[in-house]
Amino acid sequence: MSQTIISYSPEDLDPAASNLLKTHPQAKLFAIYGRMGAGKTTFINAVCRSLGVTDFVTSPTFSIVNEYRTTNGKSIFHFDFYRLKHTTELFDIGYEDYFFSDSYCLLEWPEKIEELLPSGCIKVNIEEDEFDKSRIISF
């Protein structure tokens, strides 16, 4: 089932994130696609809020992965593969331990590791409408 949501402001992202999680209640792995500046990190921030994260959410551009905790102590892992030079770097950090855990994994720049994405990974695409600057979020 495919859905498209239009966001005209950052305030629209919380309902969009909740909708994503309700539409895919069993999913734990989300690949977030979009050009630079499309709003991937901002959307991931909204997903984290929906999951009960109170930590400050930032893109892990240099560390590859950040861990956040929910109010009930569960881990959420936020990956950013923008600076990844080769997929072997993921083997070095033990990506399988993250991807196949029971924790949520939110992935920015997943196109850099497409061949490692497991089946069942939910693909989310964020595009900017050049006319009104809204964001078109589809999953």
DORO-614213 format. One record per residue (C-alpha): x, z, y; residue number from 0; residue in one letter. Coordinates in Angstrom, 1 decimal. Layout:
       xx       zz       yy     i   aa
        X        Z        Y   NUM    A
...
! end
This chain:
       xx       zz       yy     i   aa
      0.0      0.0      0.0     0    M
      1.6     -1.1      3.3     1    S
      0.8      0.5      6.6     2    Q
      1.7     -0.4     10.2     3    T
      1.5      2.1     13.1     4    I
      2.2      1.4     16.7     5    I
      3.9      4.1     18.8     6    S
      3.6      3.8     22.5     7    Y
      5.5      7.1     23.2     8    S
      7.6      9.7     21.3     9    P
      4.4     11.8     21.1    10    E
      2.9      9.2     18.8    11    D
      5.7      9.7     16.2    12    L
      4.5     13.1     14.8    13    D
      1.2     11.7     13.5    14    P
      3.1      8.6     12.2    15    A
      5.6     10.8     10.4    16    A
      2.8     12.9      8.9    17    S
      1.0      9.7      7.8    18    N
      4.1      8.5      6.1    19    L
      4.5     11.7      4.1    20    L
      0.7     11.8      3.2    21    K
      0.8      8.2      2.1    22    T
      3.8      8.8     -0.2    23    H
      3.4     12.5     -1.3    24    P
      5.7     12.1     -4.3    25    Q
      8.5     10.2     -2.5    26    A
     11.6     12.0     -1.5    27    K
     13.9      9.1     -0.5    28    L
     13.1      7.2      2.7    29    F
     15.2      4.2      4.0    30    A
     14.7      3.7      7.7    31    I
     15.5      0.2      9.0    32    Y
     15.8     -0.9     12.6    33    G
     18.1     -2.3     15.1    34    R
     20.4     -0.1     17.3    35    M
     18.2      1.8     19.7    36    G
     14.9      1.1     17.7    37    A
     14.3      4.8     17.4    38    G
     15.4      5.6     13.8    39    K
     16.8      9.0     14.6    40    T
     13.8      9.8     16.8    41    T
     11.5      9.0     14.0    42    F
     13.5     11.0     11.5    43    I
     13.3     13.9     13.9    44    N
      9.5     13.6     13.7    45    A
      9.6     13.4      9.9    46    V
     11.8     16.6      9.9    47    C
      9.3     18.4     12.1    48    R
      6.5     17.4      9.7    49    S
      8.5     18.9      6.9    50    L
      9.0     22.2      8.8    51    G
     12.6     21.7     10.0    52    V
     13.4     23.9     13.0    53    T
     17.1     22.8     13.2    54    D
     18.3     20.5     15.9    55    F
     18.2     17.0     14.3    56    V
     21.0     14.5     15.3    57    T
     22.3     11.4     13.7    58    S
     25.2     12.2     11.3    59    P
     27.2      9.1     12.6    60    T
     30.6     10.5     11.8    61    F
     29.9     12.9      9.0    62    S
     27.6     10.5      7.0    63    I
     25.2     13.3      6.1    64    V
     23.6     16.3      7.9    65    N
     21.7     19.0      6.1    66    E
     18.7     20.7      7.7    67    Y
     16.6     23.6      6.4    68    R
     12.9     23.9      6.5    69    T
     11.1     27.1      7.4    70    T
     10.7     27.8      3.6    71    N
     14.4     27.3      2.9    72    G
     14.3     23.8      1.4    73    K
     17.1     21.3      2.2    74    S
     16.5     17.9      4.0    75    I
     19.4     15.5      4.0    76    F
     19.8     12.9      6.8    77    H
     22.3     10.1      6.2    78    F
     23.7      7.6      8.6    79    D
     25.6      4.7      7.0    80    F
     26.4      2.8     10.3    81    Y
     30.1      3.5     10.1    82    R
     30.4      3.2      6.3    83    L
     33.1      0.7      5.4    84    K
     32.5      0.5      1.7    85    H
     30.0      2.0     -0.8    86    T
     32.8      3.8     -2.6    87    T
     32.7      6.3      0.2    88    E
     29.2      7.3     -1.1    89    L
     30.7      8.0     -4.5    90    F
     33.3     10.2     -2.9    91    D
     30.5     12.4     -1.4    92    I
     28.5     12.4     -4.6    93    G
     25.5     10.5     -3.2    94    Y
     23.7     10.7     -6.5    95    E
     23.5     14.4     -6.3    96    D
     21.5     14.0     -3.1    97    Y
     19.4     10.9     -3.9    98    F
     18.3     12.3     -7.3    99    F
     17.7     15.8     -6.2   100    S
     14.3     17.3     -5.4   101    D
     15.3     17.3     -1.7   102    S
     14.1     14.8      0.9   103    Y
     16.7     12.2      1.9   104    C
     16.3     10.2      5.1   105    L
     18.6      7.2      5.4   106    L
     19.6      5.3      8.5   107    E
     21.3      1.9      8.2   108    W
     20.3      1.6      4.5   109    P
     21.0     -2.1      4.5   110    E
     24.7     -1.1      4.1   111    K
     24.0      0.5      0.7   112    I
     21.1     -1.6     -0.4   113    E
     22.5     -2.1     -3.9   114    E
     22.6      1.7     -4.4   115    L
     19.0      2.4     -3.3   116    L
     17.0      3.7     -6.3   117    P
     13.6      2.2     -7.2   118    S
     10.9      4.3     -5.6   119    G
     12.8      4.5     -2.3   120    C
     10.2      4.0      0.5   121    I
     11.3      1.5      3.1   122    K
     10.3      2.1      6.7   123    V
     10.9     -0.6      9.3   124    N
     11.0      0.2     13.0   125    I
     10.8     -2.7     15.5   126    E
     10.7     -2.6     19.3   127    E
      8.0     -4.8     21.0   128    D
     10.0     -6.4     23.8   129    E
      6.9     -6.8     25.9   130    F
      5.5     -3.2     26.1   131    D
      8.5     -1.4     24.5   132    K
      6.2      0.1     21.9   133    S
      7.6      0.7     18.4   134    R
      6.0     -1.0     15.4   135    I
      6.5      1.2     12.3   136    I
      5.7     -0.2      9.0   137    S
      6.1      1.2      5.5   138    F
! end
